[in-house]
């Protein structure tokens, strides 16, 4: 056997051995890791509470935030426990606006809220999947859509509808999903179309949760979880719930 053939065979065998070992390690890790961190929380989990109780806890926190009397707490407390699990009391769909921080607005601690943030706080398939995960695998008892005053994304959607303005990049795709709220608000002939569209956007996205099949819609129909919506007033710090 020639030296070239021998060395090639040696390299291939070594490579095959490394690949095989890597595959075995990955397979072992996959077998030991639970799917999506996997089973729903047990009855004794900290977030096993009614949707109404979860909403009340959020609104009490917002009252503290608006009054500038937040709870004093050590953010390092419970850090080790949170490294392996989480028990959010609510899954929040919020705008990406830098002035809107749900954990602060509701005066909650790390691990209390599962937050999905997207400019314009609308639901797309990725957002729905995130909320489904929060409900199915983390046991969140409450879903909440949080819009806010002076929302730039909604203002842009209003301008597009009114003036047929053209936006660059991927912005038209974002605005397209907010336009239904603008149209619904316009039918009410409000004095402030942007403010009305912000409210409609919250209501439409809460409604979409009820239509999402099967995870959210079934849980909502069974009333094992609840859904709510509100508008955060940037000037006052208060959340105004949508009826």
Wavefront OBJ file of the C-alpha trace (Angstrom):
o trace
v 0.000 0.000 0.000
v 1.468 3.413 -0.946
v 2.126 6.077 1.668
v -0.284 8.491 -0.005
v -3.117 5.978 0.094
v -2.257 5.067 3.653
v -2.247 8.680 4.860
v -5.495 9.448 3.038
v -7.128 6.422 4.600
v -5.882 7.544 7.994
v -7.315 11.042 7.546
v -10.663 9.757 6.384
v -10.911 7.285 9.215
v -10.057 9.908 11.775
v -12.551 12.327 10.263
v -15.209 9.637 10.221
v -14.468 8.832 13.830
v -14.839 12.502 14.826
v -18.084 12.884 12.881
v -19.445 9.709 14.393
v -18.530 10.813 17.896
v -20.150 14.206 17.303
v -23.332 12.613 16.019
v -23.466 10.272 19.009
v -22.964 13.180 21.404
v -25.694 15.213 19.687
v -28.063 12.264 19.754
v -27.360 11.713 23.436
v -27.994 15.389 24.211
v -31.208 15.345 22.196
v -32.475 12.294 24.071
v -31.743 13.864 27.432
v -33.109 17.340 26.628
v -36.900 17.805 26.906
v -38.632 19.090 23.796
v -39.013 22.871 24.036
v -38.278 22.608 27.733
v -41.223 20.570 27.705
v -43.983 19.614 30.037
v -46.460 22.251 31.267
v -45.970 23.373 34.887
v -47.456 21.235 37.623
v -50.316 22.324 39.848
v -47.907 23.665 42.432
v -46.125 26.037 40.024
v -45.941 29.714 41.106
v -47.922 30.850 38.055
v -50.875 28.538 38.583
v -53.498 31.228 39.147
v -56.659 32.397 37.442
v -56.536 34.793 34.463
v -58.409 37.393 36.543
v -55.885 37.101 39.367
v -53.010 37.482 36.910
v -54.602 40.588 35.379
v -55.242 42.055 38.814
v -51.595 41.525 39.721
v -50.500 43.325 36.555
v -52.824 46.267 37.091
v -51.779 46.629 40.725
v -48.197 46.737 39.496
v -49.103 49.402 36.957
v -50.699 51.495 39.694
v -47.438 51.336 41.628
v -45.444 52.256 38.531
v -47.671 55.215 37.646
v -47.496 56.465 41.242
v -43.701 56.036 41.229
v -43.896 53.652 44.189
v -42.436 50.438 42.732
v -41.610 47.507 44.956
v -38.082 47.413 46.293
v -36.479 44.122 45.333
v -33.159 42.420 44.860
v -32.872 41.446 41.197
v -30.195 38.885 42.005
v -32.611 36.997 44.257
v -33.827 33.842 42.556
v -31.302 34.131 39.732
v -29.997 30.606 40.267
v -33.532 29.169 40.285
v -34.425 31.045 37.096
v -31.461 29.479 35.317
v -33.357 26.217 34.947
v -37.022 27.219 34.721
v -39.517 30.071 34.435
v -43.104 30.653 35.530
v -44.499 33.784 33.827
v -47.889 34.989 35.019
v -48.635 36.589 31.633
v -47.532 36.590 28.007
v -47.415 40.156 26.706
v -47.542 41.330 23.100
v -46.017 44.793 23.192
v -44.655 47.404 20.828
v -40.871 47.636 20.426
v -41.005 51.354 21.283
v -38.088 52.159 23.598
v -40.424 54.065 25.926
v -42.557 50.985 26.601
v -40.968 48.392 28.895
v -43.621 45.924 30.116
v -41.581 44.617 33.054
v -41.302 48.167 34.397
v -44.786 49.315 33.381
v -46.328 46.427 35.324
v -43.691 46.537 38.092
v -42.845 42.864 37.764
v -39.656 40.945 38.487
v -37.492 38.895 36.077
v -39.300 35.706 35.151
v -42.796 37.139 35.723
v -43.561 38.195 32.147
v -43.014 36.458 28.806
v -42.770 39.410 26.404
v -43.098 39.427 22.611
v -42.145 42.835 21.190
v -42.753 44.028 17.655
v -43.183 47.541 16.265
v -46.931 48.110 16.106
v -47.737 45.254 18.554
v -49.492 43.122 15.931
v -49.597 39.347 15.702
v -47.898 37.484 12.896
v -47.223 33.739 12.781
v -43.975 34.071 14.716
v -45.682 36.075 17.439
v -48.492 33.551 17.690
v -45.980 30.712 17.992
v -44.229 32.548 20.823
v -47.509 33.045 22.681
v -48.440 29.414 22.080
v -45.148 28.389 23.663
v -45.839 30.585 26.686
v -49.262 29.005 27.165
v -48.488 25.387 26.286
v -45.088 24.921 27.885
v -44.730 27.716 30.445
v -48.278 27.741 31.759
v -48.920 31.488 31.363
v -52.557 32.025 32.435
v -53.004 35.402 30.739
v -52.401 36.875 27.289
v -52.277 40.633 26.961
v -51.827 43.036 24.039
v -50.316 46.357 25.058
v -50.495 49.280 22.645
v -49.364 52.773 23.532
v -50.030 56.435 22.836
v -48.092 58.199 20.080
v -47.248 54.915 18.357
v -45.007 55.634 15.372
v -45.921 52.406 13.569
v -49.648 53.140 13.770
v -49.057 56.768 12.751
v -47.179 55.522 9.686
v -50.047 53.168 8.842
v -52.496 56.073 9.070
v -50.346 58.095 6.689
v -50.146 55.210 4.239
v -53.929 54.754 4.259
v -54.688 58.460 3.998
v -51.977 59.570 1.581
v -50.898 56.279 -0.022
v -47.401 57.128 1.142
v -44.628 54.757 0.085
v -42.179 53.441 2.651
v -38.727 51.901 2.063
v -37.349 48.450 2.834
v -39.530 45.968 4.692
v -41.664 48.652 6.309
v -44.596 48.135 3.908
v -44.893 44.526 5.144
v -45.135 45.742 8.729
v -47.610 48.518 7.947
v -49.838 46.163 5.941
v -50.670 44.234 9.112
v -51.681 47.419 10.945
v -53.843 48.850 8.126
v -56.984 46.856 9.121
v -56.995 48.711 12.449
v -56.716 52.054 10.674
v -59.616 51.189 8.370
v -61.762 49.994 11.285
v -60.983 53.173 13.227
v -61.738 55.398 10.224
v -65.260 53.972 10.038
v -65.904 55.453 13.488
v -64.994 58.938 12.153
v -62.978 59.829 15.257
v -61.518 63.254 15.882
v -58.109 61.620 16.454
v -57.638 58.832 13.916
v -54.234 57.765 15.251
v -55.529 57.316 18.815
v -58.569 55.415 17.547
v -56.395 53.204 15.344
v -54.138 52.393 18.297
v -57.174 51.151 20.232
v -58.520 49.198 17.255
v -55.124 47.601 16.736
v -55.182 46.280 20.294
v -58.741 44.968 19.931
v -58.083 43.260 16.584
v -55.016 41.462 17.890
v -56.818 40.250 21.003
v -59.537 38.969 18.669
v -56.953 37.165 16.569
v -55.830 35.217 19.626
v -59.336 33.780 19.894
v -59.149 32.691 16.267
v -55.762 31.011 16.500
v -56.189 27.262 16.260
v -55.688 25.063 18.097
v -53.587 26.071 21.104
v -54.768 29.578 22.001
v -58.351 29.285 20.782
v -58.967 26.034 22.664
v -57.419 27.310 25.886
v -59.412 30.536 25.660
v -62.636 28.669 24.909
v -62.030 26.411 27.915
v -61.252 29.534 29.997
v -58.046 27.982 31.277
v -56.381 31.203 30.114
v -57.674 34.724 29.524
v -56.909 37.489 27.056
v -56.993 41.220 27.549
v -55.753 44.399 25.927
v -54.792 47.871 26.980
v -53.194 51.112 25.872
v -50.233 52.469 27.784
v -50.286 56.235 28.182
v -46.660 57.312 27.894
v -47.353 60.658 29.554
v -49.044 59.297 32.683
v -47.609 55.785 32.908
v -51.089 54.269 33.196
v -52.513 51.287 31.317
v -56.099 51.822 30.163
v -57.807 48.480 29.627
v -59.895 47.950 26.493
v -63.420 46.724 27.213
l 1 2 3 4 5 6 7 8 9 10 11 12 13 14 15 16 17 18 19 20 21 22 23 24 25 26 27 28 29 30 31 32 33 34 35 36 37 38 39 40 41 42 43 44 45 46 47 48 49 50 51 52 53 54 55 56 57 58 59 60 61 62 63 64 65 66 67 68 69 70 71 72 73 74 75 76 77 78 79 80 81 82 83 84 85 86 87 88 89 90 91 92 93 94 95 96 97 98 99 100 101 102 103 104 105 106 107 108 109 110 111 112 113 114 115 116 117 118 119 120 121 122 123 124 125 126 127 128 129 130 131 132 133 134 135 136 137 138 139 140 141 142 143 144 145 146 147 148 149 150 151 152 153 154 155 156 157 158 159 160 161 162 163 164 165 166 167 168 169 170 171 172 173 174 175 176 177 178 179 180 181 182 183 184 185 186 187 188 189 190 191 192 193 194 195 196 197 198 199 200 201 202 203 204 205 206 207 208 209 210 211 212 213 214 215 216 217 218 219 220 221 222 223 224 225 226 227 228 229 230 231 232 233 234 235 236 237 238 239 240 241 242 243
